[in-house]
Amino acid sequence: MFICLYSVYMFGKNKLKIFAALSDSSRIRIVSILSKGELSVQDIALILGQSQPRVSRHIRILEDANLIIKNKEGGWVFCKLNRNQEIEKIIDFVCERKESDKDLSSIDFKRLLELQHNRVQEANDFFYNQYKDQYYIDSINKYNDQSIDEQIVGILSKNIKIPFNNLIDLGTGSGKILSLLSKLSNNCIGVDNNHSILKMARARICESELSNCEIRYGDITKLDLAKESADLTILHQVLHYFDNPDSLIEEAVKLLRKDKYILIVDFEKHQNEFLRKDFSHRRLGFHDEQIIEMFNRFGCKLIDKTKGVSVKGPNIEELIVKVWLGMKGK
Ligand SMILES: C[S@@+](CC[C@H](N)C(=O)[O-])C[C@H]1O[C@@H](n2cnc3c(N)ncnc32)[C@H](O)[C@@H]1O
């Protein structure tokens, strides 16, 4: 009730749609959990304990009131808050009130945390099994062919003075990027949260005598590395495993010193739904506009990108691997 009165007070009668949208407790719960980041409709339904059609109806009303933005990606729909200037205050107000209301919020946030925890667990099991069986390495190598490596080295050499000081590779896996780029940087750190895979990365570093490289165990969604310490942060084939890729870019940018660089290597937006089922992907690649929007939101600007390398194969609709380079504070 108080929230409704507040919305009228703040925005006047022309915001009746916002007023109506926020007059329902399920929709307030949805706005509140989305304040923690982007989520798919099926996850929102799981958290709320409601059917997908019911949640979709709420989502439609929130979208109609301009409170959230929907992004259809293959068979899934992702939702995020529409944080524009006009409605930012009302969203913050709703979320603050919801969080302070322990009874209402604790169950939703607990479920959200459980869901995120299970996802990490699933991803860990997936990566471990796939790496262990070699199958994953082979199939990923198909995408990471030499010409992509050439594009990465090319875009860095063209835009950055070599050697740079500190490179941090987020979700380093078996350390492929460290071995590719160790010659371009004085110090390199690779971070991953999968102990088994990190063993492979350490073995690779040892074998190739990459004395300027170091491997650390860590969760790239909440890093405890020093802020503003890196000249280059890299997310190589990592973003598409996350419902909320924005949070990774935010973390990667926090690590950068001003005027330094973030490199994303990932798929151009595609329609290969099977990658979700068979390879645990969450997002079906990214449009340039999505990357630019995320860069801008966290204080970076896109300064270069590659045309991409096309990957074709049986049962694969064309996949393009692209490289985007951003700069902080430009
Ligand atoms: C597809 S692999 C890419 C590995 C490497 N960047 C490459 O391209 O060779 C994704 C990596 O992200 C790691 N990862 C996933 N979630 C993570 C998290 N929350 N924190 C740290 N690493 C994570 C996985 O363990 C896996 O090694």
The ligand as a MOL file (V3000), in Angstrom:
LIG
                    3D

  0  0  0     0  0            999 V3000
M  V30 BEGIN CTAB
M  V30 COUNTS 27 29 0 0 0
M  V30 BEGIN ATOM
M  V30 1 C 34.3630 -23.0630 -21.2420 0
M  V30 2 S 35.4760 -22.9940 -19.9630 0 CHG=1
M  V30 3 C 36.5910 -21.8070 -20.6610 0
M  V30 4 C 37.9690 -21.9930 -20.1410 0
M  V30 5 C 39.0050 -21.0690 -20.7630 0
M  V30 6 N 38.6890 -19.6630 -20.5830 0
M  V30 7 C 39.1750 -21.4250 -22.2160 0
M  V30 8 O 38.5460 -20.7910 -23.0500 0
M  V30 9 O 39.9240 -22.3500 -22.5000 0 CHG=-1
M  V30 10 C 34.6980 -22.0600 -18.6660 0
M  V30 11 C 35.5130 -22.0480 -17.3980 0
M  V30 12 O 34.8730 -21.1840 -16.4620 0
M  V30 13 C 35.0300 -21.7650 -15.1700 0
M  V30 14 N 34.0100 -21.2220 -14.2790 0
M  V30 15 C 32.6610 -21.3690 -14.3800 0
M  V30 16 N 32.0560 -20.7270 -13.3650 0
M  V30 17 C 33.0350 -20.1710 -12.6040 0
M  V30 18 C 33.0540 -19.3770 -11.4240 0
M  V30 19 N 31.9160 -19.0150 -10.8160 0
M  V30 20 N 34.2420 -18.9860 -10.9260 0
M  V30 21 C 35.4100 -19.3320 -11.5280 0
M  V30 22 N 35.4550 -20.0740 -12.6630 0
M  V30 23 C 34.2930 -20.4830 -13.1870 0
M  V30 24 C 34.8750 -23.2480 -15.3960 0
M  V30 25 O 35.4310 -24.0020 -14.3540 0
M  V30 26 C 35.6020 -23.4110 -16.7320 0
M  V30 27 O 36.9470 -23.7440 -16.5440 0
M  V30 END ATOM
M  V30 BEGIN BOND
M  V30 1 1 1 2
M  V30 2 1 2 3
M  V30 3 1 2 10
M  V30 4 1 3 4
M  V30 5 1 4 5
M  V30 6 1 5 6
M  V30 7 1 5 7
M  V30 8 2 7 8
M  V30 9 1 7 9
M  V30 10 1 10 11
M  V30 11 1 11 12
M  V30 12 1 11 26
M  V30 13 1 12 13
M  V30 14 1 13 14
M  V30 15 1 13 24
M  V30 16 1 14 15
M  V30 17 1 14 23
M  V30 18 2 15 16
M  V30 19 1 16 17
M  V30 20 1 17 18
M  V30 21 2 17 23
M  V30 22 1 18 19
M  V30 23 2 18 20
M  V30 24 1 20 21
M  V30 25 2 21 22
M  V30 26 1 22 23
M  V30 27 1 24 25
M  V30 28 1 24 26
M  V30 29 1 26 27
M  V30 END BOND
M  V30 END CTAB
M  END
